[in-house]
Amino acid sequence: MQDPSHVTTLTLDLGRIKDNFEVVRKHLKDVGGVEPGIIAVIKGFGYGTDDTVLAEVYANEGVDYLAVAYVEEGVKLRESGINGRIMVLNPDPETFNVMGDHHLEPSLISMGQLDSYIKWASSCGRTNLEPVHLNFNTGMHRLGFKRAEMAEVAEKLNGVIGLRLGTVYTHLAATEAEGFDTNTLGQINLFNSIIEGLREALSNGLKDFKTHSLNSSGVVRFPSHGMDYVRVGLSLLGSELSSAGVALKPAVYFKTVVTQIQNVPAGNGVGYGYADPATHEREIAWLPVGYADGYPRNLSDGRGKVWVNGRSAVVVGRVCMDLTAVDVTGMGVQVGDEVELFGDNIAIEDVSKAAGTIAYELIARVHQRVIRLTVN
């Protein structure tokens, strides 16, 4: 995909992504008793991986929708030759015209945004508007219409000539946390009542919309509530904090190589601040990766681990902007040896926990100077 001039790489395993698709579908069918359509979420340019590559894979797997956060992400996909339906989850009203030009489908989240869309739709002169999507807030209190606004929303939509309503959806706030299951079920019940009310209030041409509420962790823990679609993103890359019992395979590998080995005498620290001195002599391997590449500084001083030469090695001292040191004493490590930062042997969930963050952020923060590669 790029000339590998930088030895630190982020690799997508396309075969494993396809396997994860089948695992998700089988779980929904076997455990949930339903087989809803798939909305593949690739916001944040594919969670920091490669959105166009993912879009091609997902299209070949027969997803119903791609979903992005903002308009520029959808435009990038179109300009890369990606066809199919693309939902934009949080578009700015100033971009409705651009969305129309690129056949992107806006999600509407507030009365002000709805009013802006209706004004644009009535004045744009387009005879074939792309479907719109409605986000209702059922308890997450982030984006979306209120339950009390349902009747007004329906009335306004009924007045727009040529409008098509694609889906109505909600976001569940804590599907990964068993302690909030009562809240989650309450959100689902409220959403069902909103769906019922909308179908009664909308005109005949708008009643036949689809619905979705489950994200990746919701698919794992509430598969019987799949509705018409489910939204999955990071789970297809093989990482989901609540994937216990679901055989997802890691499909993203963050790797580098050993660039130098230093023999550090007993009593000496390593790097800035003479950090992490030890009472014994050590072999310290330096890796050409740091926080500028997206490897968290929070993994300093023994909190991080990497995999090299068939064993784990502990991070020593401070993660620098471009370099990280690990203790490889007695491991037979040599310059040029491959190092896994996360992947098959070092789970991304363990790395993100050690860094005090989540797997989503860990992948998304990998800098663009890190070479993106794919394997099949």
WOGIGI-V988453 format. One record per backbone hydrogen bond with DSSP energy under -1.0 kcal/mol. NH is the residue of the N-H (numbers start at 1). CO is the residue of the C=O. E is the energy in kcal/mol with one decimal. If there is no record, write none. Layout:
BEGIN
nh:NH co:CO e:E
nh:NH co:CO e:E
END
This chain:
BEGIN
nh:5 co:3 e:-3.0
nh:9 co:255 e:-2.6
nh:10 co:371 e:-2.9
nh:11 co:253 e:-2.8
nh:12 co:373 e:-2.5
nh:13 co:251 e:-2.7
nh:14 co:375 e:-2.8
nh:17 co:13 e:-1.8
nh:18 co:14 e:-2.0
nh:19 co:15 e:-2.0
nh:20 co:16 e:-2.6
nh:21 co:17 e:-1.9
nh:22 co:18 e:-1.8
nh:23 co:19 e:-2.0
nh:24 co:20 e:-2.5
nh:25 co:21 e:-2.5
nh:26 co:22 e:-2.6
nh:27 co:23 e:-2.4
nh:28 co:24 e:-2.3
nh:29 co:25 e:-2.1
nh:30 co:26 e:-3.4
nh:31 co:27 e:-2.3
nh:32 co:27 e:-1.3
nh:34 co:28 e:-2.0
nh:37 co:228 e:-3.0
nh:39 co:230 e:-2.9
nh:40 co:65 e:-2.5
nh:41 co:232 e:-2.6
nh:42 co:67 e:-2.8
nh:46 co:42 e:-2.3
nh:47 co:43 e:-2.7
nh:48 co:44 e:-1.9
nh:49 co:46 e:-1.4
nh:54 co:50 e:-2.3
nh:55 co:51 e:-2.6
nh:56 co:52 e:-2.0
nh:57 co:53 e:-2.1
nh:58 co:54 e:-3.1
nh:59 co:55 e:-2.4
nh:60 co:56 e:-2.0
nh:61 co:57 e:-1.4
nh:62 co:59 e:-1.3
nh:63 co:58 e:-1.9
nh:64 co:38 e:-2.1
nh:65 co:38 e:-1.5
nh:66 co:85 e:-2.2
nh:67 co:40 e:-2.2
nh:68 co:87 e:-2.7
nh:74 co:70 e:-1.2
nh:75 co:71 e:-2.6
nh:76 co:72 e:-2.0
nh:77 co:73 e:-1.6
nh:78 co:74 e:-2.2
nh:79 co:75 e:-2.8
nh:81 co:78 e:-1.9
nh:82 co:77 e:-2.5
nh:87 co:66 e:-3.1
nh:88 co:105 e:-2.9
nh:89 co:68 e:-3.0
nh:90 co:69 e:-2.1
nh:95 co:92 e:-2.5
nh:96 co:93 e:-1.4
nh:99 co:95 e:-2.6
nh:100 co:96 e:-2.3
nh:101 co:97 e:-2.1
nh:102 co:98 e:-1.5
nh:104 co:99 e:-2.6
nh:105 co:86 e:-2.8
nh:107 co:88 e:-1.9
nh:108 co:133 e:-3.7
nh:114 co:110 e:-2.5
nh:115 co:111 e:-2.7
nh:116 co:112 e:-2.0
nh:117 co:113 e:-2.5
nh:118 co:114 e:-2.7
nh:119 co:115 e:-2.3
nh:120 co:116 e:-2.4
nh:121 co:117 e:-3.3
nh:122 co:118 e:-2.0
nh:124 co:120 e:-1.6
nh:132 co:164 e:-2.6
nh:133 co:106 e:-2.2
nh:134 co:167 e:-2.2
nh:135 co:108 e:-2.2
nh:136 co:169 e:-2.8
nh:137 co:145 e:-2.9
nh:145 co:135 e:-2.8
nh:149 co:146 e:-1.4
nh:150 co:147 e:-1.5
nh:153 co:149 e:-2.6
nh:154 co:150 e:-2.5
nh:155 co:151 e:-2.3
nh:156 co:152 e:-2.2
nh:157 co:153 e:-2.4
nh:158 co:154 e:-2.4
nh:160 co:157 e:-1.8
nh:163 co:160 e:-1.4
nh:166 co:132 e:-3.1
nh:168 co:210 e:-2.4
nh:169 co:134 e:-2.9
nh:170 co:212 e:-1.4
nh:177 co:174 e:-1.4
nh:180 co:177 e:-1.9
nh:181 co:178 e:-1.8
nh:184 co:180 e:-2.5
nh:185 co:181 e:-2.7
nh:186 co:182 e:-1.9
nh:187 co:183 e:-2.4
nh:188 co:184 e:-2.4
nh:189 co:185 e:-2.5
nh:190 co:186 e:-2.4
nh:191 co:187 e:-2.6
nh:192 co:188 e:-2.3
nh:193 co:189 e:-1.8
nh:194 co:190 e:-2.0
nh:195 co:191 e:-2.6
nh:196 co:192 e:-2.2
nh:197 co:193 e:-2.4
nh:198 co:194 e:-2.6
nh:199 co:195 e:-2.3
nh:200 co:196 e:-1.4
nh:201 co:197 e:-1.9
nh:202 co:198 e:-2.7
nh:206 co:203 e:-2.1
nh:210 co:166 e:-2.3
nh:212 co:168 e:-1.3
nh:219 co:215 e:-2.3
nh:220 co:216 e:-1.5
nh:221 co:217 e:-2.1
nh:222 co:218 e:-3.1
nh:225 co:222 e:-2.0
nh:229 co:211 e:-1.8
nh:230 co:37 e:-1.8
nh:231 co:214 e:-3.0
nh:232 co:39 e:-2.3
nh:236 co:233 e:-1.1
nh:238 co:235 e:-1.5
nh:239 co:234 e:-1.9
nh:243 co:240 e:-1.9
nh:246 co:243 e:-2.5
nh:248 co:246 e:-2.6
nh:251 co:237 e:-2.2
nh:253 co:11 e:-2.3
nh:254 co:342 e:-2.4
nh:255 co:9 e:-2.6
nh:256 co:339 e:-2.5
nh:258 co:337 e:-1.9
nh:259 co:286 e:-3.0
nh:260 co:286 e:-1.1
nh:262 co:284 e:-3.1
nh:264 co:282 e:-2.8
nh:267 co:278 e:-3.8
nh:268 co:265 e:-1.7
nh:270 co:275 e:-3.0
nh:274 co:271 e:-1.8
nh:282 co:264 e:-2.5
nh:284 co:262 e:-3.2
nh:285 co:326 e:-2.7
nh:286 co:260 e:-3.3
nh:287 co:324 e:-3.2
nh:289 co:287 e:-2.1
nh:291 co:320 e:-2.1
nh:292 co:321 e:-2.2
nh:293 co:290 e:-1.5
nh:295 co:290 e:-2.1
nh:299 co:296 e:-1.5
nh:300 co:297 e:-1.9
nh:301 co:317 e:-3.2
nh:302 co:315 e:-1.2
nh:303 co:300 e:-1.3
nh:304 co:299 e:-1.7
nh:306 co:313 e:-2.6
nh:307 co:340 e:-2.2
nh:308 co:311 e:-3.0
nh:311 co:308 e:-1.4
nh:313 co:306 e:-2.6
nh:315 co:304 e:-2.6
nh:316 co:325 e:-2.8
nh:320 co:323 e:-2.8
nh:324 co:287 e:-1.9
nh:326 co:285 e:-2.3
nh:327 co:314 e:-2.5
nh:328 co:283 e:-2.6
nh:331 co:328 e:-2.2
nh:336 co:258 e:-2.6
nh:337 co:334 e:-2.0
nh:339 co:256 e:-3.0
nh:340 co:307 e:-2.7
nh:341 co:254 e:-3.3
nh:342 co:254 e:-1.4
nh:343 co:346 e:-2.6
nh:351 co:347 e:-2.0
nh:352 co:348 e:-2.8
nh:353 co:349 e:-2.0
nh:354 co:350 e:-2.3
nh:355 co:351 e:-1.8
nh:356 co:353 e:-1.1
nh:357 co:352 e:-3.0
nh:362 co:358 e:-2.0
nh:363 co:359 e:-2.1
nh:364 co:360 e:-2.2
nh:365 co:361 e:-2.0
nh:366 co:363 e:-1.6
nh:367 co:293 e:-1.7
nh:370 co:367 e:-1.6
nh:371 co:8 e:-1.8
nh:373 co:10 e:-2.2
nh:375 co:12 e:-2.5
END
